Amino acid sequence: MEQPQVHRRALGKLVKVLLRGGGDIGAALDGTDQFLIESFTETRRPVLGICRGLQFLNVALGGNLYQDLEEQ
């Protein structure tokens, strides 16, 4: 995955990250969210997901997600 424009020094100073709610997975910010999840899990720092953020965290770590239950 291509690395988003995240300032390395700022990323190193963060101690935890909050993934916020929002639209469906597949949006423009997914690359940044994926990069943050990978960076934080590699360094064993806490990640908290709220609503869409929790769904994205699940998918990023290998879980499943049904975006439209009626279609499933």
N, CA, C and O atoms as a MOPAC input file, in Angstrom:
PM7 MOZYME 1SCF
protein

 N      0.84600 1    -1.18700 1     0.00000 1
 C      0.00000 1     0.00000 1     0.00000 1
 C      0.88400 1     1.24000 1     0.00000 1
 O      1.89900 1     1.29300 1     0.69500 1
 N      0.49600 1     2.21800 1    -0.77400 1
 C      1.22500 1     3.46700 1    -0.84800 1
 C      1.08500 1     4.23100 1     0.46600 1
 O     -0.00400 1     4.32000 1     1.03200 1
 N      2.19700 1     4.77900 1     0.94200 1
 C      2.17400 1     5.51400 1     2.19500 1
 C      1.60500 1     6.91000 1     1.99400 1
 O      2.08400 1     7.64900 1     1.13400 1
 N      0.57600 1     7.29000 1     2.78100 1
 C      0.02000 1     8.63600 1     2.68300 1
 C      1.02100 1     9.67600 1     3.19700 1
 O      2.01800 1     9.33200 1     3.83200 1
 N      0.74500 1    10.92900 1     2.91900 1
 C      1.59400 1    12.02000 1     3.37200 1
 C      1.35800 1    12.26900 1     4.86300 1
 O      0.56100 1    13.12700 1     5.24100 1
 N      2.04800 1    11.52200 1     5.68800 1
 C      1.96000 1    11.67700 1     7.14800 1
 C      3.35200 1    12.04000 1     7.62800 1
 O      4.31800 1    11.33600 1     7.33100 1
 N      3.45800 1    13.11500 1     8.35600 1
 C      4.75300 1    13.57000 1     8.83800 1
 C      5.28500 1    12.56900 1     9.86300 1
 O      4.66500 1    12.35700 1    10.90600 1
 N      6.42700 1    11.95500 1     9.57000 1
 C      7.00600 1    10.89500 1    10.40900 1
 C      7.21800 1    11.34300 1    11.85600 1
 O      6.93600 1    10.58200 1    12.78100 1
 N      7.70300 1    12.55200 1    12.06200 1
 C      7.96800 1    13.02300 1    13.41700 1
 C      6.66600 1    13.14100 1    14.20300 1
 O      6.61500 1    12.76900 1    15.37500 1
 N      5.62300 1    13.65200 1    13.57300 1
 C      4.32200 1    13.77600 1    14.24000 1
 C      3.75400 1    12.39500 1    14.54600 1
 O      3.22000 1    12.17800 1    15.63300 1
 N      3.86000 1    11.46300 1    13.60700 1
 C      3.35000 1    10.11300 1    13.81000 1
 C      4.03700 1     9.44400 1    14.99300 1
 O      3.39000 1     8.74300 1    15.77100 1
 N      5.33200 1     9.65400 1    15.13200 1
 C      6.08000 1     9.06600 1    16.24200 1
 C      5.68800 1     9.61000 1    17.59500 1
 O      5.87400 1     8.93600 1    18.60800 1
 N      5.14700 1    10.81900 1    17.63600 1
 C      4.75500 1    11.42800 1    18.90800 1
 C      3.34500 1    11.04000 1    19.35300 1
 O      2.98300 1    11.24100 1    20.51200 1
 N      2.56400 1    10.49600 1    18.45400 1
 C      1.20000 1    10.09700 1    18.81500 1
 C      1.24300 1     8.85200 1    19.68500 1
 O      2.00700 1     7.92700 1    19.40900 1
 N      0.42200 1     8.82200 1    20.74200 1
 C      0.40200 1     7.66500 1    21.63100 1
 C     -0.82500 1     6.78800 1    21.41500 1
 O     -0.83400 1     5.62300 1    21.81200 1
 N     -1.84900 1     7.33600 1    20.79600 1
 C     -3.05400 1     6.56800 1    20.47400 1
 C     -3.76700 1     7.24800 1    19.32600 1
 O     -3.50800 1     8.41400 1    19.02900 1
 N     -4.67700 1     6.51400 1    18.67200 1
 C     -5.40500 1     7.07900 1    17.54400 1
 C     -6.88000 1     6.72000 1    17.68000 1
 O     -7.23200 1     5.63900 1    18.15100 1
 N     -7.72700 1     7.64100 1    17.26200 1
 C     -9.17100 1     7.44800 1    17.25100 1
 C     -9.63500 1     7.49000 1    15.80500 1
 O     -9.44400 1     8.48800 1    15.11000 1
 N    -10.24600 1     6.39800 1    15.35800 1
 C    -10.83000 1     6.34300 1    14.02000 1
 C    -12.29100 1     6.72000 1    14.15100 1
 O    -13.05200 1     6.03300 1    14.83200 1
 N    -12.68700 1     7.79400 1    13.51100 1
 C    -14.02500 1     8.37400 1    13.67100 1
 C    -15.05100 1     7.70100 1    12.77000 1
 O    -14.72500 1     6.88700 1    11.90600 1
 N    -16.28600 1     8.06800 1    13.00600 1
 C    -17.37900 1     7.59900 1    12.16100 1
 C    -17.36600 1     8.33100 1    10.83100 1
 O    -16.57100 1     9.24800 1    10.62300 1
 N    -18.24500 1     7.92300 1     9.94100 1
 C    -18.29800 1     8.57100 1     8.63600 1
 C    -19.05900 1     7.73100 1     7.64100 1
 O    -19.93000 1     6.94300 1     8.00700 1
 N    -18.72500 1     7.90600 1     6.38400 1
 C    -19.41100 1     7.20600 1     5.30800 1
 C    -18.96700 1     5.76300 1     5.16800 1
 O    -18.22400 1     5.24100 1     6.00000 1
 N    -19.42500 1     5.13600 1     4.12000 1
 C    -19.08600 1     3.73500 1     3.86100 1
 C    -17.59300 1     3.55300 1     3.64900 1
 O    -16.89000 1     4.47200 1     3.22800 1
 N    -17.12700 1     2.36100 1     3.94500 1
 C    -15.73800 1     2.01700 1     3.67700 1
 C    -15.54300 1     2.01400 1     2.16500 1
 O    -16.40600 1     1.55400 1     1.41800 1
 N    -14.41800 1     2.52400 1     1.73100 1
 C    -14.15000 1     2.68800 1     0.31000 1
 C    -13.98300 1     4.15900 1    -0.04200 1
 O    -13.89800 1     4.52000 1    -1.21500 1
 N    -13.93700 1     5.01400 1     0.99300 1
 C    -13.83100 1     6.46100 1     0.79000 1
 C    -12.36400 1     6.88200 1     0.68600 1
 O    -11.46100 1     6.06300 1     0.85400 1
 N    -12.14300 1     8.14800 1     0.41000 1
 C    -10.80600 1     8.68600 1     0.16400 1
 C     -9.86300 1     8.55300 1     1.36800 1
 O     -8.65500 1     8.41500 1     1.17100 1
 N    -10.36500 1     8.58800 1     2.58800 1
 C     -9.49700 1     8.54400 1     3.76900 1
 C     -9.06700 1     7.13900 1     4.16000 1
 O     -8.28700 1     6.97700 1     5.09800 1
 N     -9.55700 1     6.11800 1     3.46200 1
 C     -9.23500 1     4.74700 1     3.83900 1
 C     -7.74000 1     4.46300 1     3.82500 1
 O     -7.25300 1     3.71800 1     4.67600 1
 N     -7.00500 1     5.03200 1     2.89000 1
 C     -5.56000 1     4.81400 1     2.82900 1
 C     -4.85600 1     5.32900 1     4.06900 1
 O     -3.96000 1     4.66900 1     4.59500 1
 N     -5.25100 1     6.49700 1     4.53900 1
 C     -4.66200 1     7.06300 1     5.74900 1
 C     -5.03900 1     6.23200 1     6.95800 1
 O     -4.19100 1     5.94900 1     7.80400 1
 N     -6.30500 1     5.83300 1     7.05200 1
 C     -6.74400 1     5.00100 1     8.17500 1
 C     -5.98500 1     3.68000 1     8.19600 1
 O     -5.55700 1     3.22800 1     9.25800 1
 N     -5.81700 1     3.06000 1     7.03800 1
 C     -5.08600 1     1.79600 1     6.94100 1
 C     -3.64300 1     1.98000 1     7.39400 1
 O     -3.11100 1     1.15700 1     8.14100 1
 N     -3.01100 1     3.05900 1     6.94200 1
 C     -1.62700 1     3.34200 1     7.33000 1
 C     -1.51000 1     3.54100 1     8.84000 1
 O     -0.57800 1     3.03200 1     9.46300 1
 N     -2.45200 1     4.27900 1     9.43200 1
 C     -2.42400 1     4.49100 1    10.88000 1
 C     -2.60600 1     3.18500 1    11.64000 1
 O     -1.90100 1     2.93000 1    12.61600 1
 N     -3.54600 1     2.35700 1    11.19700 1
 C     -3.77400 1     1.06900 1    11.86400 1
 C     -2.51300 1     0.20900 1    11.79500 1
 O     -2.09800 1    -0.36700 1    12.80100 1
 N     -1.90800 1     0.12200 1    10.61900 1
 C     -0.69000 1    -0.67400 1    10.47700 1
 C      0.43300 1    -0.13600 1    11.36100 1
 O      1.12000 1    -0.90300 1    12.03600 1
 N      0.61700 1     1.18500 1    11.35300 1
 C      1.68700 1     1.79900 1    12.14900 1
 C      1.47000 1     1.57500 1    13.63700 1
 O      2.41100 1     1.26800 1    14.36900 1
 N      0.24200 1     1.72900 1    14.07700 1
 C     -0.04700 1     1.61700 1    15.50200 1
 C     -0.03900 1     0.17400 1    15.98800 1
 O      0.42600 1    -0.09300 1    17.09600 1
 N     -0.54000 1    -0.75600 1    15.19400 1
 C     -0.51500 1    -2.15400 1    15.63800 1
 C      0.90800 1    -2.70600 1    15.61900 1
 O      1.25600 1    -3.52200 1    16.47200 1
 N      1.73300 1    -2.28200 1    14.67500 1
 C      3.13200 1    -2.72400 1    14.64000 1
 C      3.89500 1    -2.28100 1    15.88000 1
 O      4.77100 1    -3.00100 1    16.35900 1
 N      3.57100 1    -1.10500 1    16.40300 1
 C      4.26900 1    -0.56500 1    17.56300 1
 C      3.46500 1    -0.73700 1    18.85300 1
 O      3.79400 1    -0.15900 1    19.88900 1
 N      2.41000 1    -1.54200 1    18.76700 1
 C      1.57800 1    -1.90100 1    19.92900 1
 C      1.01100 1    -0.67800 1    20.66000 1
 O      0.94700 1    -0.65200 1    21.88900 1
 N      0.60200 1     0.33100 1    19.88900 1
 C     -0.06200 1     1.50400 1    20.45500 1
 C     -1.56400 1     1.34000 1    20.28000 1
 O     -2.00400 1     0.69200 1    19.33000 1
 N     -2.36900 1     1.92000 1    21.18900 1
 C     -3.82000 1     1.70800 1    21.14900 1
 C     -4.51800 1     2.41100 1    19.98400 1
 O     -4.15900 1     3.52000 1    19.58900 1
 N     -5.52800 1     1.72100 1    19.45200 1
 C     -6.38200 1     2.23600 1    18.38800 1
 C     -7.82500 1     2.05000 1    18.85000 1
 O     -8.21000 1     0.95900 1    19.27100 1
 N     -8.62000 1     3.11400 1    18.77100 1
 C    -10.03500 1     3.04700 1    19.12900 1
 C    -10.85300 1     3.42700 1    17.90800 1
 O    -10.59800 1     4.45300 1    17.27700 1
 N    -11.82800 1     2.60800 1    17.57800 1
 C    -12.70900 1     2.90100 1    16.45500 1
 C    -14.11800 1     3.16200 1    16.93800 1
 O    -14.62900 1     2.43300 1    17.78800 1
 N    -14.75500 1     4.19500 1    16.40600 1
 C    -16.14500 1     4.51500 1    16.72000 1
 C    -16.94700 1     4.38300 1    15.43200 1
 O    -16.60700 1     4.98700 1    14.41400 1
 N    -18.00000 1     3.59800 1    15.48400 1
 C    -18.91100 1     3.38100 1    14.36600 1
 C    -18.13900 1     2.91000 1    13.12800 1
 O    -17.62400 1     1.79200 1    13.13000 1
 N    -18.04400 1     3.70600 1    12.10000 1
 C    -17.32600 1     3.33400 1    10.89000 1
 C    -15.87200 1     3.00800 1    11.19500 1
 O    -15.29100 1     2.11800 1    10.57400 1
 N    -15.28100 1     3.72500 1    12.14900 1
 C    -13.89300 1     3.47500 1    12.52000 1
 C    -13.68900 1     2.06500 1    13.05100 1
 O    -12.67400 1     1.43200 1    12.75900 1
 N    -14.64600 1     1.56800 1    13.82800 1
 C    -14.56900 1     0.20300 1    14.33800 1
 C    -14.73900 1    -0.80600 1    13.20300 1
 O    -14.05700 1    -1.83000 1    13.16600 1
 N    -15.64500 1    -0.51300 1    12.28700 1
 C    -15.83400 1    -1.39200 1    11.13400 1
 C    -14.55700 1    -1.44600 1    10.28700 1
 O    -14.15400 1    -2.51800 1     9.83400 1
 N    -13.93400 1    -0.30400 1    10.08000 1
 C    -12.71000 1    -0.26800 1     9.28300 1
 C    -11.58800 1    -1.00400 1     9.99600 1
 O    -10.82000 1    -1.72500 1     9.35800 1
 N    -11.48200 1    -0.83400 1    11.30300 1
 C    -10.47500 1    -1.53600 1    12.08600 1
 C    -10.65200 1    -3.04800 1    11.93200 1
 O     -9.67600 1    -3.77600 1    11.75300 1
 N    -11.88500 1    -3.50900 1    12.00100 1
 C    -12.20200 1    -4.92600 1    11.80600 1
 C    -11.71500 1    -5.41100 1    10.44600 1
 O    -11.04600 1    -6.44000 1    10.36200 1
 N    -12.04000 1    -4.69000 1     9.38900 1
 C    -11.64500 1    -5.08300 1     8.02800 1
 C    -10.12900 1    -5.03600 1     7.87200 1
 O     -9.54200 1    -5.94300 1     7.28200 1
 N     -9.49300 1    -4.00100 1     8.39000 1
 C     -8.04600 1    -3.84200 1     8.25800 1
 C     -7.28600 1    -4.97700 1     8.94100 1
 O     -6.18200 1    -5.33100 1     8.52700 1
 N     -7.88300 1    -5.54100 1     9.98600 1
 C     -7.22700 1    -6.62400 1    10.71300 1
 C     -7.68600 1    -7.99900 1    10.24600 1
 O     -7.41900 1    -9.00400 1    10.90500 1
 N     -8.38500 1    -8.04300 1     9.09500 1
 C     -8.73700 1    -9.31700 1     8.48900 1
 C    -10.15400 1    -9.79600 1     8.71400 1
 O    -10.49100 1   -10.91400 1     8.32500 1
 N    -10.99800 1    -8.97800 1     9.33400 1
 C    -12.38200 1    -9.36400 1     9.58200 1
 C    -13.26600 1    -9.17800 1     8.35400 1
 O    -12.82100 1    -8.66800 1     7.32600 1
 N    -14.51000 1    -9.59500 1     8.47500 1
 C    -15.50000 1    -9.46000 1     7.40700 1
 C    -16.44000 1    -8.30800 1     7.69800 1
 O    -16.62600 1    -7.91800 1     8.85000 1
 N    -17.03400 1    -7.76400 1     6.63700 1
 C    -18.01100 1    -6.70000 1     6.79400 1
 C    -19.06000 1    -6.80800 1     5.69200 1
 O    -18.72000 1    -6.85200 1     4.51000 1
 N    -20.31600 1    -6.85200 1     6.07200 1
 C    -21.41600 1    -6.80900 1     5.11200 1
 C    -21.93900 1    -5.37700 1     5.10400 1
 O    -22.54800 1    -4.93300 1     6.07700 1
 N    -21.70700 1    -4.65700 1     4.01800 1
 C    -22.14600 1    -3.26600 1     3.95100 1
 C    -23.64300 1    -3.15600 1     3.71300 1
 O    -24.26000 1    -2.16800 1     4.11000 1
 N    -24.23100 1    -4.14800 1     3.07500 1
 C    -25.66200 1    -4.11300 1     2.80500 1
 C    -26.24000 1    -5.47100 1     3.15600 1
 O    -26.12600 1    -6.42600 1     2.38600 1
 N    -26.86600 1    -5.55100 1     4.33100 1
 C    -27.40000 1    -6.83300 1     4.80400 1
 C    -28.47700 1    -7.38700 1     3.89300 1
 O    -28.58900 1    -8.60400 1     3.74600 1
 N    -29.26100 1    -6.53800 1     3.28700 1
 C    -30.31700 1    -7.00500 1     2.40100 1
 C    -29.74600 1    -7.73100 1     1.18300 1
 O    -30.34100 1    -8.69500 1     0.70100 1
 N    -28.59600 1    -7.27100 1     0.68100 1
 C    -27.94600 1    -7.93900 1    -0.44900 1
 C    -27.34600 1    -9.28500 1    -0.03500 1
 O    -27.24800 1   -10.20200 1    -0.85100 1
 N    -26.95600 1    -9.39600 1     1.20000 1
 C    -26.33000 1   -10.63600 1     1.68500 1
 C    -27.40000 1   -11.65000 1     1.99400 1
 O    -27.09100 1   -12.76500 1     2.41600 1

